[in-house]
Structure formats: structure tokens, C-alpha cells
Amino acid sequence: MLDTLYTFFRSMGFYKLFNGDVAVWKYLIMYVIVGVLVYLAIVKQFEPLLLLPIAVGMLLTNLPGTEMFHMEYFISNDPEFEFNVLKILNPSGGSEAGLLDLLYLGVKLGIYPSLIFIGIGAMTDFTPLISNPKSLLMGAGAQLGVFVAFSGALMSGVFTIAEAASIGIIGGADGPTAILVTKTLAPHLLGAIAIAAYSYMALIPLIQPPIMKLLTTDKERRIKMTALRPVSQLEKVIFPILVTAVVCWIVPTAGPLIGALMFGNLLTVCGCTGRLSGVVQNGLMNAITVFLGISVGATATAENFLSLQTLLIIVLGLTAFCISTAGGLLTAKIMNVISGGKINPLIGSAGVSAVPMAARVSQKEGQKVDPTNFLLMHAMGPNVAGVIGSAVAAGFLLALIPH
């Protein structure tokens, strides 16, 4: 009887918390981080649809004894290690997969990010970009932070070129894109990079306004832009097909993201697949968001999350985000000069990929100096261009760096 009780005691999470291979203080810090994410999601309403699942995934993976996630099944320092899906799915093969192991397969195999992009495409209105194609330049300018942060991470000497690319993509302000690049190039950094990416996206209303005020004048912020031209149904249908073909001809590795994004948009604009568009925007999008968040959170284990690398990722991610905002603003300022003062530079900050939050910030900052100035639709052009730009930047990095 005593042996049975002792065996049960040794199997308890409390026992493993204080007698495991990981120091108890590391677990306690992770629980504090979980609490902060839950607070931001529920109380502050910062990206709750993703921060809350990520927090739950972090909690579950840091509860000793639950054995729900095994990082060693997916990555290893052994040069001869080969990821094998069948070994995870088949317990007789020697591994007993936990719940989070099975959910993480959608990340490891690149399924979740592309499915999320189908939903994003179905919910995105590309009309402002089609009406004003010059917005693409602002979306491209807002990718500056990606390559600056990539260079900074590489020059730090702390990260490999693959890790640096994964950190740089935070500057695109696109969570699924950051996840796809990181799971391919540096899966051991997935938790830190995903949390940084989504946290900064949620903090756009706090991060961008000071930069916008610093880089624009009061006169520039007062510029009123002319109404966008109407866009025909034919243009709306041709656009996603044309963009998919052109981007994949230039950067084939961007195909999974761009193809999924434009397919989702085509479902909405074609006018004959409303049921599919509705399912993608609601049921599919919500389900994949839950699976993606929990899976990403599961990678933030106490062993690999609490490190100097994580601290540097947070700093470099914020730097990338700020520089991307500045890049979009400066591009818009140049375009304003060329156009003879017809473009409000504030819309350039919306070139980051956070749709539609970044466009709303542009609108809000414009109305602070002139309540009659309506920039939202003009800002949506660079905003949706940023979605395309971040996917292209990700494809470029994946093509550039061997994996």
C-alpha cells in the first residue's frame, strides 16, 4: 500500500515540479508570462483570439507530468535526425504522442498558416489597392524592418542566418507568415517569435502614433486625398488570379501563402461561392486559429523560452516593427512630394500587414488634426499591399536560405 502511494506521489505534477530536470523558478516565470498574456487578452482585449490560445498552450506545455508536447519529436541537434510523421502517429513505432504533439503537426507541416491565409483573403477587400495600385509601393516600403532586423540579428553573432531570417519577418506584422518562416527555418524559436509578433500587432495603437508624429509634419497630416475610383467586378475577379501568377513566377516559395490568400479572396469576390466564403471566414478561420494558437504556445517551454535569445528576439522584433512603420511613412512622404502634395504620408504607416488595425490608426491620427479628414479607405490600400508584401518577403527569405 505504501509503495502504491509513493508511486502515485512521484507521478504527481507537484513532485515533478520540484524534482525535475528544469529549475522550479523557470516554471514559475513561465506561469507569470501566461498570466500576463491572459491579462492582455481578456482585460485589455489585445488580440484575444490568438493571445488566449497561445497562453493556454504555454500553460499546458509547462505543467510537469502532463507529457502533452515533446519538442524532441520535431527538432534535434543530431545531424542525422529526420522528422517522421508516422513515428508520431503510430505509438507502436516507439513514441507516445501527446495531444499538443498531434495539434503541432499542423504547424510543422505548414498547414495552419496557409489555411489562416485563406480566411484572411476571404475577409480582405482589395478594392482600395486595385483602385490605387501605387499603394503597393508603400506596402513594399513597410517591409524595410524585415531586412534591417534580419541584418541586425545576423551581425549580433548570437543567431544563425536561418534564425535571423525568422526574427526579421516579425517586421512584416503578419503572424501566420512569421510562423510559417520560423517553423521552417528555426522551429526552436517559434514560441518567442510568435508571441513577439502577435504582441506587437496588438500594440499597434501604442507603437505607431509616436513614429507617425515624429516623421510627418502638421501640414502633411492635414492633406485630404481625393476619392478612389470605382472598381469593376471583372477587376476584382482578375486581381487575385493575376497576383497569384505573377508572384509565383517571381518568388515560387511564396506560393503557399499568396495562393491561399488569393484563393480566399476569389471565393468572396466571384459572387457565386458565398457559402464557401462564409464557412472560410467563420468556422474554418476560428477552428484553425484555436489550433494554431495552442500549438505555437506549446513550443514555449521553460527549457528553451527563458534565454538570452528570447530577450534579443523581443528587442529586435520591436525594432523591426518600428522600422517597418517608418519605412512605409517615408515611402509615402516621397510619393507625396512626387505627386505634388496629393498623398497624406500617414497612410504609409498602414503598409504593415496588420489588417485593418494599422489602417484605423492612420485614420485616427489624421482626424486628430482634422476631424473632417477621412483616410481609412486610402490607408486600406497600403494595408492590404502589406499582406502581399510580407508574404513575398517570406518567400524571398525561404528561397535565399537553405533549409
Steps between C-alpha positions, in 0.01 A plus 500: 500500500779742592684414179186580301456834673867581452476418130193722470679780685797482262262520204341825622573823323595666829776244555636540145480878531755498781697190402520517122782592264374859470549748786175587673563876463487461123155345521386778732618766255312326218183502713543875551535548123185292449321727746616812314378363166163408649474850649582665167253278315202520737536830683675713237343322200837485318466233227295276733418249226867402482665610823256296712559170312875568504486554876310174549753314286784647706330394823434144385854444373649627827300276733746223598373148452226573245729389213281671241783644290842361411725743316749220437251333265527793261853644528835368616865600509587162349606564135352162404159581650209475255149608587258210454125557516424128512719455808286753686166368379588137566570430871634155410784680327648588836350840576189588691370827362313741724206719401716803425738285293211410272376858475853626431515287187287767331776753569790268419347403166412860413124438493366753751666819363372436148149421623505820705597689184197360318283654772692828490458515123125440528468786749728744318373765260769571239288769332708793638819339367346426160370858483840643593778255399766747619412381850716195427806722536403593856437134583845420363661787692349368821702179463819695575495386861512134392840538338640745757414264787632205299832681454510606864433149628767359271761758602432438869684170470241331722279367220557291190385631162186284521417629847565859391257463209231369732549798733499749215162389371343638820535838329234396250242508783346180370463217751432207263789604275737522798385155613548344156852640460603412856364145498707444184824676590518513882223295666666519843433877499135470398352580841703817556456629144126433484436664837710803401326529161145482636578720799636779282206466262268546796696805613482683166282781644776567754811442286416678175362846598828637649688394186231653277521833684879498492529442124214719372421869528170651604450620143555151361257345747230744383519395133163385366506240227256474210242222489612165360369401159233228481624145435314265270402143582727375221800674657422345838495150347809543284710652781546189724571278200751743353678565832534127567654437158737799504626448855553126452686562174738731687514339847364142478566436870232760582243280325346333807419835662414709194304217339295444816446876552378560147288184493315620809447841339375342177239305697361833622519716187390250234140531617403133472671334798350695787446187708865398473614853577280507809634167625860608443453835678327350801517127575834419336672821609388463862595132527845545347565806716442289812722216379773737383506700825514197730764330283725806489464556874605140558845571358570757774638251749693619804814328367528700175290813557690652793824594330706791370372419153141564605591841645683596181205380289266730692734798449573426135131433431400839638780661299380327183143613561601863558726510194228345283261773614764763421572339164136526396476860621818610320388330178169686522683829564707450185187415302332811640783721371492333158121535478512869586352467848207269423588209732467515877815330640301361794361224279852367449511367857214266404742319268567249777289189466272540802159528329298712570646631828788690338262672257277605791799654677575706187139617496506588869825696481373692198179597675689625804617800293191522279178321602366536143789304349412141412804287417374150578432378146821659372695332782344162419692498170847491663358279775393216270813559290693427819337157522628421152836660576560297816419176316742593221770592755448164670526318167819690420660400831393137463649492151820674611578287805554124473279285724 
